């Protein structure tokens, strides 16, 4: 019985292992489709990428792999976003969000909320974008995901900027800068700081704006990733364009475009050429602007045929030809822009380009067409919830009605305009008051900060002076101590040398006291020994008796010693012994 039980358990164990290996192999097989799709994206083969992502989605659903399914949906969403098919992108992201809400994968949810918010930002749907950003922020705050927190702060900064809430925008951008600095993300720092520079400029803080822009340039140069660097300086170009610094804007756009082109980033290449064309348009160099716009249009049609991009270029071309007074060409491109914006379901841009189109028909005196187009534009402006645009359209249409003697319609529109304008003015006035209060607070804060910085600087200067004084005193004391040590050392050395010299002199003195009597005895003995010799005595007596020696009146003891070939000591001693007189006495009494 125990053998049978063991056998059954072994079969179950082997079966589990086989199932696990099969599952791992299957996961590897379906992951192949995901990896292959990503390779196609890198090669700009977007149709092939879409097919492989869809296969990956089907296979993950077949094995009920929720995480793989979520990944497939997110990849498809990002691909549609890259292709500017924002409606499809939102659908895929929402499906991924719903799936992760069911399996309660909160970490993946906070990433998906941020991604979905980025699509709504592209669509200029800032209410939904803010909603999903806040949902992501709440989760990032819980999980302490610093990189994602920085990304969400950056998104909220952009949303508040477009909603004209500049104080909130600056606050969120500053938070993003703080978090990106923690992660040393130089690429993102450059982009966020350049946006912060624009917000500061709008708030009238030109010094701060210049400071942020300078920092943005420094971080852009620190970027190791060339593509990230290109994205940063492209963003800086846009900021400089908004600040009307067109020459520097073109410089950065062209540098960025060169990098995008080398790295085969077609989408970014198209955007940058369009930016360059827009700068030329602002500089009223229409030939260069036209060339760049047409090149952009050619690239769009060749690579992604994106309606939103085409609409933007058509709008710019229409504006350019309007400036050149070529109204029929301008109308042609405005019509194309309207169709493209309607395909992208972009009510605000549709209303704006319809307003431009109406003004063009009005310029060629086709008033009825202008009225018809303005009437079409009002619903789109209302859908966009853009009150200034609605008011502008209604005011213009009311004027045209009036000049065409359609007084009732003109009156109706003016009443609606007045009502809407009063509401807008009150709302705008409240915003302006709030904005002024914020600016006053900012000025007070900046003044307090400057005063505090000044006090800190003064305290720092006093502290530095005190430190310098202490340093100099310490240095002087140390110098005196070192000098004293050196002096003491040389004094000790001299004293030792003096003691040695005294001792040496004493030895020499003692030696002299001992050696002098010995030398005298030796001389005496030598003299006595000489005197004992009869030859010297005989020579002295013989020399004196001859008398010749006395003829020399200058005779000295030395001269006599030389004559007798002896020394003065021996000679003096011998004379004393023979004559009992010294040499001087003998000379004095000589014959």
C-alpha positions as CSV (number, residue, x, y, z in Angstrom):
1,X,0.0,0.0,0.0
2,X,2.8,2.4,0.9
3,X,4.5,1.5,-2.4
4,X,1.4,2.4,-4.4
5,X,1.0,5.7,-2.5
6,X,4.7,6.6,-3.2
7,X,4.1,5.8,-6.9
8,X,1.0,8.0,-7.2
9,X,2.8,10.9,-5.4
10,X,5.8,10.5,-7.7
11,X,3.5,10.7,-10.8
12,X,1.8,13.8,-9.4
13,X,5.1,15.5,-8.7
14,X,6.5,14.7,-12.2
15,X,3.2,16.0,-13.7
16,X,3.6,19.3,-11.8
17,X,7.1,19.7,-13.0
18,X,6.1,19.0,-16.6
19,X,3.3,21.5,-16.3
20,X,5.6,24.1,-14.8
21,X,8.2,23.6,-17.6
22,X,5.5,23.7,-20.2
23,X,4.1,27.0,-18.7
24,X,7.6,28.5,-18.7
25,X,8.2,27.4,-22.3
26,X,4.8,28.8,-23.3
27,X,5.6,32.1,-21.5
28,X,8.9,32.3,-23.5
29,X,7.0,31.5,-26.7
30,X,4.4,34.3,-26.2
31,X,7.1,36.7,-25.0
32,X,8.7,36.3,-28.3
33,X,5.8,38.1,-30.0
34,X,6.2,41.0,-27.5
35,X,10.0,41.3,-28.1
36,X,9.6,41.0,-31.9
37,X,6.9,43.8,-31.9
38,X,9.3,46.1,-30.0
39,X,12.0,45.4,-32.6
40,X,9.5,46.5,-35.3
41,X,8.8,49.7,-33.4
42,X,12.5,50.5,-33.3
43,X,12.6,49.9,-37.1
44,X,9.5,52.2,-37.6
45,X,7.6,49.2,-39.0
46,X,4.5,50.1,-37.0
47,X,2.0,47.9,-38.9
48,X,4.1,44.8,-38.2
49,X,4.6,45.9,-34.6
50,X,0.8,46.2,-34.2
51,X,0.2,42.7,-35.5
52,X,2.7,41.1,-33.2
53,X,1.4,43.1,-30.2
54,X,-2.1,41.8,-31.0
55,X,-0.9,38.2,-31.2
56,X,0.8,38.7,-27.9
57,X,-2.5,40.0,-26.4
58,X,-4.5,37.0,-27.8
59,X,-1.9,34.4,-26.5
60,X,-1.8,36.0,-23.1
61,X,-5.6,35.9,-22.9
62,X,-5.6,32.3,-24.0
63,X,-3.5,31.2,-21.0
64,X,-5.2,33.7,-18.7
65,X,-1.9,35.5,-18.0
66,X,-3.3,38.8,-16.6
67,X,0.1,40.5,-16.3
68,X,1.1,39.6,-19.9
69,X,-2.4,40.8,-21.0
70,X,-1.9,44.1,-19.2
71,X,1.6,44.5,-20.7
72,X,0.2,43.8,-24.2
73,X,-2.6,46.4,-23.8
74,X,-0.2,49.0,-22.5
75,X,2.2,48.4,-25.4
76,X,-0.6,48.8,-27.9
77,X,-1.7,52.0,-26.2
78,X,1.8,53.4,-26.3
79,X,2.0,52.5,-30.0
80,X,-1.3,54.2,-30.8
81,X,-0.1,57.2,-28.8
82,X,3.2,57.3,-30.8
83,X,1.1,57.2,-34.0
84,X,-1.1,60.0,-32.5
85,X,-4.2,57.8,-32.6
86,X,-5.2,59.1,-29.2
87,X,-8.8,57.7,-29.1
88,X,-7.5,54.1,-29.6
89,X,-4.6,54.8,-27.2
90,X,-7.1,55.8,-24.5
91,X,-9.2,52.7,-25.1
92,X,-6.2,50.3,-24.7
93,X,-5.0,52.2,-21.5
94,X,-8.5,52.1,-20.0
95,X,-8.7,48.3,-20.6
96,X,-5.3,47.9,-19.0
97,X,-6.4,50.0,-16.0
98,X,-9.7,48.0,-15.6
99,X,-7.7,44.7,-15.7
100,X,-5.2,45.9,-13.1
101,X,-7.9,47.3,-10.8
102,X,-9.4,43.8,-10.8
103,X,-6.2,42.0,-9.9
104,X,-5.3,44.9,-7.6
105,X,-1.8,45.5,-9.0
106,X,-1.4,49.0,-7.5
107,X,2.2,49.4,-8.6
108,X,1.3,48.8,-12.3
109,X,-1.9,51.0,-11.8
110,X,0.1,54.1,-10.8
111,X,2.2,53.8,-13.9
112,X,-0.9,53.2,-16.1
113,X,-2.7,56.2,-14.6
114,X,0.3,58.4,-15.5
115,X,0.5,57.0,-19.0
116,X,-3.2,57.6,-19.6
117,X,-2.8,61.2,-18.3
118,X,-0.1,61.8,-20.8
119,X,-2.5,60.8,-23.6
120,X,-5.1,63.2,-22.3
121,X,-2.5,66.0,-22.2
122,X,-1.7,65.3,-25.9
123,X,-5.5,65.6,-26.5
124,X,-5.6,68.8,-24.5
125,X,-8.2,67.2,-22.2
126,X,-6.7,68.7,-19.1
127,X,-9.5,67.8,-16.7
128,X,-9.2,64.0,-17.3
129,X,-5.4,64.4,-17.4
130,X,-5.4,66.0,-13.9
131,X,-7.8,63.4,-12.6
132,X,-5.6,60.5,-13.6
133,X,-2.4,62.3,-12.5
134,X,-3.8,62.8,-9.0
135,X,-4.8,59.1,-8.9
136,X,-1.2,58.2,-9.8
137,X,0.2,60.7,-7.3
138,X,-1.8,59.2,-4.4
139,X,-0.3,55.7,-5.2
140,X,3.2,57.0,-5.8
141,X,3.1,58.8,-2.4
142,X,2.1,55.5,-0.8
143,X,4.8,53.4,-2.6
144,X,7.5,56.1,-2.5
145,X,8.3,55.6,-6.2
146,X,10.5,58.7,-6.6
147,X,11.1,58.5,-10.4
148,X,7.3,58.1,-11.1
149,X,6.5,60.8,-8.5
150,X,8.8,63.2,-10.4
151,X,7.1,62.3,-13.7
152,X,3.6,62.9,-12.3
153,X,4.7,66.2,-10.8
154,X,6.1,67.2,-14.3
155,X,2.7,66.2,-15.9
156,X,0.7,68.2,-13.3
157,X,3.1,71.2,-13.9
158,X,2.3,71.1,-17.6
159,X,-1.5,70.7,-17.0
160,X,-1.6,73.7,-14.6
161,X,0.4,75.7,-17.1
162,X,-2.2,75.0,-19.9
163,X,-5.0,75.8,-17.4
164,X,-3.2,79.2,-16.7
165,X,-2.7,78.2,-13.0
166,X,0.9,79.4,-13.0
167,X,1.4,79.3,-9.3
168,X,0.4,75.7,-9.1
169,X,2.4,74.9,-12.2
170,X,5.6,76.4,-10.8
171,X,5.0,74.5,-7.5
172,X,4.7,71.1,-9.3
173,X,7.7,71.8,-11.6
174,X,9.8,72.6,-8.5
175,X,8.8,69.4,-6.9
176,X,9.7,67.5,-10.1
177,X,13.1,69.2,-10.1
178,X,13.7,68.1,-6.5
179,X,12.9,64.5,-7.3
180,X,14.8,64.4,-10.6
181,X,17.9,65.8,-8.7
182,X,17.6,63.0,-6.2
183,X,17.9,60.5,-9.1
184,X,20.5,62.7,-11.1
185,X,18.2,62.6,-14.1
186,X,19.9,65.4,-16.1
187,X,17.7,64.9,-19.2
188,X,14.5,65.5,-17.4
189,X,16.0,68.3,-15.3
190,X,16.8,70.2,-18.4
191,X,13.2,69.9,-19.7
192,X,11.5,70.7,-16.5
193,X,13.8,73.7,-15.7
194,X,13.1,75.1,-19.2
195,X,9.4,74.8,-18.6
196,X,9.9,76.5,-15.2
197,X,11.7,79.3,-16.9
198,X,8.7,79.9,-19.1
199,X,6.3,80.0,-16.1
200,X,8.6,82.4,-14.2
201,X,8.7,84.7,-17.3
202,X,4.8,84.7,-17.5
203,X,4.7,85.5,-13.8
204,X,7.0,88.5,-14.4
205,X,10.0,86.9,-12.6
206,X,12.5,87.6,-15.3
207,X,15.6,87.0,-13.1
208,X,14.3,83.6,-12.0
209,X,13.4,82.8,-15.6
210,X,16.9,83.6,-16.8
211,X,18.4,81.5,-13.9
212,X,16.2,78.5,-14.7
213,X,17.0,78.7,-18.4
214,X,20.8,78.9,-17.6
215,X,20.5,75.8,-15.4
216,X,18.5,74.0,-18.1
217,X,21.3,74.6,-20.6
218,X,23.9,73.3,-18.1
219,X,21.9,70.1,-17.4
220,X,21.3,69.6,-21.2
221,X,25.1,69.7,-21.8
222,X,25.6,67.1,-18.9
223,X,23.3,64.6,-20.6
224,X,25.1,61.5,-21.8
225,X,22.3,60.2,-23.9
226,X,22.3,62.1,-27.2
227,X,18.6,61.5,-27.9
228,X,17.7,62.8,-24.5
229,X,20.0,65.8,-25.0
230,X,18.3,66.4,-28.3
231,X,14.8,66.3,-26.7
232,X,16.0,68.7,-24.0
233,X,17.5,71.3,-26.4
234,X,14.4,70.9,-28.7
235,X,12.3,71.8,-25.7
236,X,14.6,74.8,-25.0
237,X,14.1,75.9,-28.6
238,X,10.4,76.0,-28.0
239,X,10.8,78.0,-24.8
240,X,13.1,80.5,-26.6
241,X,10.6,80.7,-29.5
242,X,7.8,81.6,-27.0
243,X,10.2,84.2,-25.5
244,X,10.7,85.6,-29.1
245,X,14.4,84.7,-29.1
246,X,14.2,83.3,-32.6
247,X,17.9,83.1,-33.6
248,X,18.7,80.9,-30.5
249,X,15.5,78.9,-31.0
250,X,16.6,78.0,-34.6
251,X,20.1,77.1,-33.4
252,X,18.7,74.6,-30.8
253,X,16.1,73.2,-33.2
254,X,18.7,72.6,-35.9
255,X,21.1,70.9,-33.5
256,X,18.3,68.7,-32.1
257,X,17.1,67.8,-35.7
258,X,20.6,66.7,-36.7
259,X,20.6,64.2,-33.8
260,X,17.0,63.0,-34.5
261,X,17.9,62.5,-38.1
262,X,21.1,60.5,-37.3
263,X,19.1,58.2,-34.9
264,X,16.3,57.7,-37.4
265,X,13.7,59.2,-35.1
266,X,11.2,60.2,-37.8
267,X,8.4,61.5,-35.5
268,X,10.8,63.9,-33.6
269,X,12.5,64.8,-36.9
270,X,9.0,65.8,-38.3
271,X,8.2,67.9,-35.2
272,X,11.5,69.7,-35.3
273,X,11.3,70.7,-38.9
274,X,7.8,72.0,-38.3
275,X,9.2,74.0,-35.4
276,X,12.0,75.4,-37.6
277,X,9.4,76.4,-40.2
278,X,7.3,78.1,-37.6
279,X,10.3,80.2,-36.5
280,X,10.9,81.2,-40.1
281,X,7.2,82.2,-40.4
282,X,7.5,84.4,-37.3
283,X,10.7,86.0,-38.8
284,X,8.6,86.6,-42.0
285,X,11.1,84.7,-44.1
286,X,8.3,83.1,-46.1
287,X,10.5,81.2,-48.6
288,X,12.3,79.3,-45.9
289,X,9.1,78.7,-44.0
290,X,7.3,77.4,-47.1
291,X,10.2,75.0,-47.9
292,X,10.3,73.6,-44.3
293,X,6.5,73.2,-44.1
294,X,6.3,71.4,-47.4
295,X,9.2,69.1,-46.4
296,X,7.4,68.4,-43.1
297,X,4.2,67.6,-45.0
298,X,6.1,65.2,-47.3
299,X,7.7,63.3,-44.4
300,X,4.3,63.0,-42.7
301,X,2.6,61.5,-45.8
302,X,5.6,59.2,-46.3
303,X,6.0,57.8,-42.8
304,X,3.0,58.0,-40.5
305,X,0.3,60.1,-42.3
306,X,-0.9,61.4,-38.9
307,X,-3.9,63.6,-39.2
308,X,-3.0,65.8,-36.2
309,X,0.5,66.6,-37.6
310,X,-1.0,67.2,-41.1
311,X,-3.6,69.6,-39.6
312,X,-0.9,71.5,-37.8
313,X,1.2,72.0,-40.9
314,X,-1.9,72.8,-43.0
315,X,-2.8,75.5,-40.4
316,X,0.7,77.0,-40.5
317,X,0.7,77.0,-44.3
318,X,-2.7,78.7,-44.3
319,X,-1.3,81.4,-42.0
320,X,1.8,81.9,-44.1
321,X,-0.2,82.4,-47.3
322,X,-2.6,84.7,-45.5
323,X,0.5,86.9,-44.5
324,X,1.6,86.7,-48.1
325,X,-1.9,87.9,-49.3
326,X,-2.3,84.7,-51.3
327,X,-5.8,84.1,-50.0
328,X,-6.9,81.3,-52.3
329,X,-3.9,79.1,-51.3
330,X,-4.5,80.0,-47.7
331,X,-8.2,78.8,-48.0
332,X,-7.1,75.6,-49.6
333,X,-4.7,74.7,-46.7
334,X,-7.3,75.9,-44.1
335,X,-9.9,73.5,-45.6
336,X,-7.4,70.6,-45.4
337,X,-6.6,71.5,-41.8
338,X,-10.4,71.5,-40.9
339,X,-10.8,68.0,-42.3
340,X,-7.7,66.7,-40.4
341,X,-8.7,68.2,-37.1
342,X,-12.2,66.8,-37.4
343,X,-10.7,63.3,-38.0
344,X,-8.7,63.7,-34.8
345,X,-11.8,64.9,-32.9
346,X,-10.1,68.1,-31.8
347,X,-12.9,70.6,-31.2
348,X,-10.7,73.5,-30.1
349,X,-8.3,73.4,-33.0
350,X,-11.3,72.8,-35.4
351,X,-13.0,76.0,-34.1
352,X,-9.8,78.0,-34.4
353,X,-9.1,77.0,-38.0
354,X,-12.8,77.5,-39.0
355,X,-12.5,81.0,-37.6
356,X,-9.4,81.6,-39.7
357,X,-11.2,80.2,-42.8
358,X,-14.1,82.5,-42.2
359,X,-11.8,85.5,-42.0
360,X,-10.2,84.5,-45.3
361,X,-13.6,84.3,-47.1
362,X,-14.4,87.7,-45.6
363,X,-11.2,89.1,-47.0
364,X,-12.2,88.0,-50.5
365,X,-15.7,89.5,-49.9
366,X,-17.5,86.2,-49.8
367,X,-19.5,87.2,-46.7
368,X,-22.2,84.5,-46.9
369,X,-19.5,81.8,-46.8
370,X,-17.8,83.5,-43.9
371,X,-21.1,83.6,-42.0
372,X,-21.8,79.9,-42.7
373,X,-18.3,78.9,-41.5
374,X,-18.5,81.0,-38.3
375,X,-21.9,79.4,-37.5
376,X,-20.2,76.0,-37.9
377,X,-17.4,77.0,-35.6
378,X,-19.6,77.9,-32.6
379,X,-20.6,74.3,-31.6
380,X,-16.9,73.2,-31.8
381,X,-15.9,76.2,-29.6
382,X,-18.6,75.4,-27.1
383,X,-17.5,71.7,-27.1
384,X,-13.9,72.8,-26.3
385,X,-15.2,74.9,-23.3
386,X,-12.9,77.7,-24.4
387,X,-14.8,80.9,-23.4
388,X,-12.4,83.4,-25.0
389,X,-12.6,81.6,-28.3
390,X,-16.5,81.4,-28.1
391,X,-16.6,85.2,-27.4
392,X,-14.3,86.0,-30.2
393,X,-16.4,84.0,-32.7
394,X,-19.7,85.4,-31.5
395,X,-18.4,89.0,-31.5
396,X,-17.1,88.6,-35.1
397,X,-20.3,87.0,-36.3
398,X,-22.5,89.6,-34.7
399,X,-20.5,92.3,-36.6
400,X,-20.9,90.6,-39.9
401,X,-24.7,90.1,-39.2
402,X,-24.9,93.8,-38.5
403,X,-23.1,94.9,-41.7
404,X,-25.3,92.5,-43.7
405,X,-28.5,94.1,-42.0
406,X,-29.4,90.9,-40.2
407,X,-30.1,92.9,-37.1
408,X,-32.2,90.3,-35.2
409,X,-29.4,87.7,-35.4
410,X,-26.8,90.3,-34.5
411,X,-28.8,91.3,-31.5
412,X,-29.3,87.7,-30.3
413,X,-25.6,87.0,-30.6
414,X,-24.7,90.2,-28.8
415,X,-27.1,89.4,-25.9
416,X,-25.5,85.9,-25.7
417,X,-22.1,87.5,-26.0
418,X,-22.8,90.0,-23.2
419,X,-24.1,87.4,-20.9
420,X,-21.2,85.0,-21.5
421,X,-18.8,87.9,-21.4
422,X,-20.1,89.1,-18.0
423,X,-19.7,85.6,-16.6
424,X,-16.3,85.2,-18.2
425,X,-15.2,88.7,-16.9
426,X,-16.3,87.9,-13.4
427,X,-14.6,84.5,-13.5
428,X,-11.5,86.0,-15.2
429,X,-11.5,89.0,-12.7
430,X,-11.6,86.5,-9.8
431,X,-8.7,84.6,-11.4
432,X,-6.8,87.9,-12.0
433,X,-7.4,89.0,-8.4
434,X,-6.2,85.6,-7.1
435,X,-3.2,85.8,-9.5
436,X,-2.4,89.4,-8.3
437,X,-2.6,88.2,-4.7
438,X,-0.3,85.3,-5.5
439,X,2.1,87.7,-7.2
440,X,2.1,90.1,-4.2
441,X,2.8,87.2,-1.9
442,X,5.6,86.1,-4.2
443,X,7.1,89.6,-4.2
444,X,6.9,89.7,-0.4
445,X,8.4,86.2,-0.2
446,X,11.2,87.1,-2.7
447,X,11.8,90.4,-0.7
448,X,12.0,88.4,2.5
449,X,14.2,85.8,0.9
450,X,16.5,88.5,-0.4
451,X,16.6,90.3,3.0
452,X,17.4,86.9,4.7
453,X,20.1,86.2,2.0
454,X,21.6,89.6,2.7
455,X,21.6,89.0,6.4
456,X,23.1,85.6,5.9
457,X,25.7,87.1,3.6
458,X,26.6,89.7,6.2
459,X,26.8,87.1,8.9
460,X,28.9,85.0,6.7
461,X,31.3,87.9,6.0
462,X,31.6,88.6,9.8
463,X,32.1,84.9,10.4
464,X,34.7,84.7,7.6
465,X,36.5,87.8,9.0
466,X,36.5,86.2,12.5
467,X,37.8,82.9,11.1
468,X,40.5,84.8,9.1
469,X,41.5,86.8,12.3
470,X,41.7,83.5,14.3
471,X,43.7,81.9,11.5
472,X,46.2,84.8,11.4
473,X,46.6,84.8,15.2
474,X,47.0,81.0,15.2
475,X,49.5,81.3,12.4
476,X,51.5,84.0,14.3
477,X,51.6,81.9,17.5
478,X,52.7,78.9,15.6
479,X,55.4,81.0,13.9
480,X,56.6,82.3,17.3
481,X,56.7,78.8,18.8
482,X,58.5,77.4,15.8
483,X,61.1,80.3,15.9
484,X,61.5,79.8,19.7
485,X,62.1,76.1,19.2
486,X,64.7,76.8,16.4
487,X,66.4,79.5,18.6
488,X,66.5,77.1,21.6
489,X,67.9,74.4,19.4
490,X,70.7,76.6,18.1
491,X,71.4,78.0,21.5
492,X,71.7,74.5,23.0
493,X,73.9,73.5,20.1
494,X,76.2,76.5,20.6
495,X,76.4,75.8,24.4
496,X,77.4,72.2,23.7
497,X,80.0,73.4,21.3
498,X,81.3,75.9,23.8
499,X,81.5,73.3,26.6
500,X,83.4,71.0,24.2
501,X,85.8,73.8,23.4
502,X,86.4,74.6,27.1
503,X,87.0,71.0,27.8
504,X,89.4,70.8,24.8
505,X,91.3,73.9,26.0
506,X,91.5,72.4,29.5
507,X,93.0,69.2,28.1
508,X,95.5,71.3,26.1
509,X,96.3,73.4,29.2
510,X,96.8,70.4,31.3
511,X,99.0,68.9,28.6
512,X,101.1,72.1,28.4
513,X,101.6,72.1,32.2
514,X,102.9,68.6,32.1
515,X,105.0,68.9,28.8
516,X,106.7,72.3,29.6
517,X,109.1,71.1,32.4
518,X,109.8,68.0,30.4
519,X,110.9,70.1,27.4
520,X,113.0,72.4,29.6
521,X,114.8,69.4,31.1
522,X,115.4,68.0,27.7
523,X,116.9,71.3,26.5
524,X,119.0,71.5,29.6
525,X,120.3,68.0,29.2
526,X,121.0,68.7,25.5
527,X,123.0,71.9,26.5
528,X,124.9,70.2,29.2
529,X,125.6,67.4,26.8
530,X,126.9,70.0,24.3
531,X,128.9,71.8,26.9
532,X,130.5,68.6,27.8
533,X,131.8,68.4,24.3
534,X,135.3,70.0,24.2
535,X,135.0,71.0,20.5
536,X,132.4,73.8,21.2
537,X,134.4,75.2,24.1
538,X,137.6,75.2,22.1
539,X,135.8,76.9,19.1
540,X,134.5,79.7,21.3
541,X,137.8,80.3,23.1
542,X,139.7,80.2,19.8
543,X,137.3,82.6,18.1
544,X,137.4,85.1,20.9
545,X,141.2,85.0,21.1
546,X,141.7,85.6,17.4
547,X,139.9,88.9,17.8
548,X,138.4,89.0,14.3
549,X,134.9,88.5,15.6
550,X,135.0,91.8,17.6
551,X,135.5,93.9,14.5
552,X,131.8,93.4,13.7
553,X,130.1,96.0,15.8
554,X,126.6,94.7,15.0
555,X,127.4,91.2,16.3
556,X,124.5,89.4,17.8
557,X,124.0,86.1,19.6
558,X,122.3,84.6,16.5
559,X,125.2,85.6,14.2
560,X,127.7,84.0,16.6
561,X,125.6,80.8,16.8
562,X,125.5,80.6,13.0
563,X,129.3,81.1,12.9
564,X,129.8,78.2,15.4
565,X,127.1,76.2,13.8
566,X,125.1,75.7,17.0
567,X,121.8,77.1,18.5
568,X,121.5,80.2,20.7
569,X,120.4,78.2,23.8
570,X,123.5,76.0,23.7
571,X,125.7,79.0,22.9
572,X,124.3,81.2,25.7
573,X,124.6,78.4,28.2
574,X,128.2,77.7,27.1
575,X,129.2,81.4,27.4
576,X,127.8,81.6,30.9
577,X,129.6,78.4,31.9
578,X,133.0,79.6,30.4
579,X,133.0,83.3,31.2
580,X,130.3,83.5,33.9
581,X,128.7,86.2,31.9
582,X,125.9,86.4,29.4
583,X,126.3,87.4,25.8
584,X,125.3,91.1,26.2
585,X,127.8,91.6,29.0
586,X,130.6,90.0,27.0
587,X,129.9,92.3,24.0
588,X,129.9,95.3,26.3
589,X,133.3,94.6,27.8
590,X,134.9,93.2,24.5
591,X,138.5,94.5,23.8
